[in-house]
């Protein structure tokens, strides 16, 4: 008997564009604006085909005026639209953060729940291709720290489509972070494992739900976006030594699925968190604290593999040295074993 | 487009309502704050920016708006909220931090939201301009009636957001009107010390849109200029920038000693108080009587007194309600 498995592998870029197109077809309120998201299809490909299908009114190239169009997204959302707005690089948040964290994130609260702000803010993260310190950051914690915004960040195309659909349908602002190296644009060093089967029909990945992407019993490796792929590679290396690693993909930072992490660490007793965002005051510390606060019995002190507390350097040897990778995760496991 | 008698009387009544509301707030604000002034004390804690003197800007513009139109206001929002028809009882309760307030005490005086009449305000300079542009875009995309008005101070014209949003509104030809209330002072810094040109309406030329200047805080002149700009926006002809010379008869906020004002400035401004001026205009031109005047003032005061009483009588929210309404 042969099983007919119709594989339809998509990049994250394609999956995002497909989710947006499907929602735009069924919901007139959805529109897209940002820099170069029109005929160009987005610098990172995630709006490709939308302008052709929906035209200039619903797929709007903006001036390079992030403050204006982020604020406009808030106003349009409050008036009944469902804008999807792109901040080309997350690093650019500095020119428009007021509209994001003081308006988008707070207006629902300030209005006692009377005003909805259903904006999806999609933004690229991550480095590894020598774009230096203003085009390579992740800033997960910067956004996740401030209340009032949901934050999601997929590691593969299947999750990207489902999270984008869920984000568009959500009545709250959602920050959708996509890692450039996972985006499937050849020129950014594509991670092949991010290109996976994506069903044609529309579906949602629930926001706030982590995924166990590899089951294991000896150590829990928690990651998000690139960190998941480093974790999976490390798990394969550890398996060669007979160590069984469980790998979790957080997928969402807000709300944070602490229970899935805690459940896993209860089983394994060991925890490593991988984050391409900066080491201090970050997601990695938050995850470890969430486990420790619950009094989970640990076999070794938890470890974090994160970006050092330095601006991201340009030159290849420096940047590659600073980035998280599988070897660093394996080394972190060895540290745990040595100190146990 | 000159105001009708009824429109003049409407404006006059809103100005009285707003002024008396501020006078009540001013008194109550000081409860618990003497002899030592501590902003955290009393039934109305926090910063308080009163709009005394700036009422003409609110009424001259809002006279042309209906509930469907959008207004974004500033940290000094009460006159515009009143002119836009915000629920006065719930607004007062919000300022007192009560459970019955517009947002149950989560926002306070700088974050007044009344979705029923599409009013909102916010506490950071030029912040409302982007949302007004977005709301105007929303109306255009939905092919739905309505214009958006962003009120701002003259200090906001030096913010990046000012220039970005004017350009965006112009390039997309959106139904939005930007109204600068030039009260001459950014807290303690004079307009002449902060702004490279004398009049901000001239900046409209940089974005290829009409710019108008209204001198002397005159509600009737504001009515005319705003009426033209709003009609233009409703016709789909795009945005307009208006600068109004207005007077801040109060300090920047309660507790401001106003030592930066030149001697005699305050007295000169009070001599040009727009409320007695409009009253005189009604007497001179609209067959207005003392009896009618007293009745109107009494009605405005009664409405405010009722709102203040409602706020005083309302309960505080349970502290843990703070955890609600972050997401919906």
Interface residues (C-beta under 8 A of the other chain):
Chain A: X29 X31 X57 X58 X60 X62 X63 X65 X67 X68 X69 X70 X71 X72 X73 X74 X75 X76 X77 X78 X79 X80 X81 X83 X95 X98 X99 X102 X103 X106 X107 X108 X109 X110 X111 X112 X113 X114 X115 X116 X147 X148 X150 X171 X172
Chain B: X70 X72 X101 X102 X103 X104 X106 X107 X111 X113 X114 X115 X118 X120 X122 X124 X127 X129 X130 X131 X132 X133 X134 X135 X136 X137 X138 X139 X141 X142 X148 X160 X161 X164 X165 X167 X168 X171 X172 X324 X325 X326 X327 X328
